Amino acid sequence: MKKQKPTYKGVEYDSQEEIEFFMWIEEGIKAGLIMPKVIYQPEAYELSPKQTKTVLKQLKTKVKEVEKHLFHPHKYTADFEFTFRVKGLNLNLPLEGGKWSDTKIVVDVKGSFNQHGGDRVFSINQKLVYDTHGDYVNKVVPEKLFQLTWCPQGARLTSKTRQIKKKYAKCKTIEEFLK
């Protein structure tokens, strides 16, 4: 049986970390740091097109040129795309824009534990996206980001007992961060 993906406000996410990061974005929007237009899983970046080669195929009465498939196209889809307001950029938040944009932020959310070595693949995709499209893809581990900035209230508390999670006990709220 396939494991059900977590949902938040009617949207299905790939992980609980993505939901926590989206909560961080929501608080940033309310505080005026982030523009309201947030895209979850924006349009995929094509990093390498489909590869084929022309070969000669012998038919009964003639030779025909045909395309032989070698490789599928390589595409990469980030988790989030959003834009900081200038006020957000002045706070020295630990996220980078791309070559041509100081405020467009592209993010790939990673958990603190990565079972299948996705960081190696991410590193290659990150370089290819920057080289081919000029967008810098930020690798975000929510727990680390929250320690550097603020922890959203929805992520800070456990779902059942509504107590502060140990890992977020020392994190600032957005109000404390903005002071």
Phi, psi and omega in degrees: 000136182284135180291135181283136180282149179290148178238152177214123181052042175080002180252134179272127180248163180282337182203164176294327178298322177296321178296315180298321178294320178297323176299322177298316178298315180303316179293324176296323177294312180300327181275357179082016180271333186235140176293148184295340182278108179240132180249122175269129184050070180297174181308138183294144173274129173272117184262336177205129181286169175302139181246130178224168172219151180272129178232159177265131180243127180279118173262182182300316186246351182207172175253131184240142173276130177227155177271125177256128181288131176252306184219146172287160175295151177256118180237152179227132177244123177285172180272318183218151171222130179208175183231131174282148166279162181304322179304320179293323180293328180290347181272001180060045178292145187279049178228142184253149171268185182267191181300318188253001183222125179275345188243339179287124183244128176246132187229140168242118183273129178238147175281168179286342176240127182239103188290324189251022175068031181297340180295324179295314179294318180302315182302318179292313179299320180300314179295317181294319178298315180296316182291318185270332185237348179080007179261132177271122178266118179277129172273120182240122169258108187311317182303318180288319178298318181295326178291328180277334184238260179217160177253125179294146183304320181297330180272334186292327186257147175290151184288328184270305186268349181059030174265157179290131178293141181305316184293341180249007185300325183265001180283149178281156168277169180295327179296316179294322180296321184282348179287000000 
